[in-house]
């Protein structure tokens, strides 16, 4: 891989900082709300020991971010690039969560646009795993222009497998939408 999956990214709405160990408490403050996880595959990530596993996986991925809302300066959540596949020239984006304060605010589409614009300089396809019961994220994927290609069991880092919807977006489609 001749590119970074953890650059500092910024647009008019958000700053994505490469995740640091020192970000744990700020992210756990957001993650400690059980409602943040109600539609996610693992509904218990609000519990500190479960979130510690999630955070360890984020650090180990080498592609995770702390998302900061530029207007307020608040830590809004996290997302990451992971599982780069050089043979398929693809990467995954996921493990995303936001504070309820930012739900419906337009922050998520802005962050995904930033991430996709960056990564499509280097890959041809982006894959998203979305929990089968996570209707909010499924709607967000459709609005983003990703297409659902299948459903499958996915084992998230340190967690048992759960049914997920698999969405894909390719570089050509992204560039056609965002010339």
Secondary structure, DSSP 8 states (H G I E B T S, - for coil): --S-SS--EE-SSEEEEE--GGGHHHHHHHHT-GGGGTTSS-TTTTSHHHHHHHHHHHHHHT-EEEEEETTT--EEEEEEEEEEETTTTEEEEEEEEE-GGGTTTTHHHHHHHHHHHHHTTT-SEEEEEEETT-HHHHHHHHHHT-EEEEEEEEE-TTS-EEEEEEEEEEHHHHHHH--
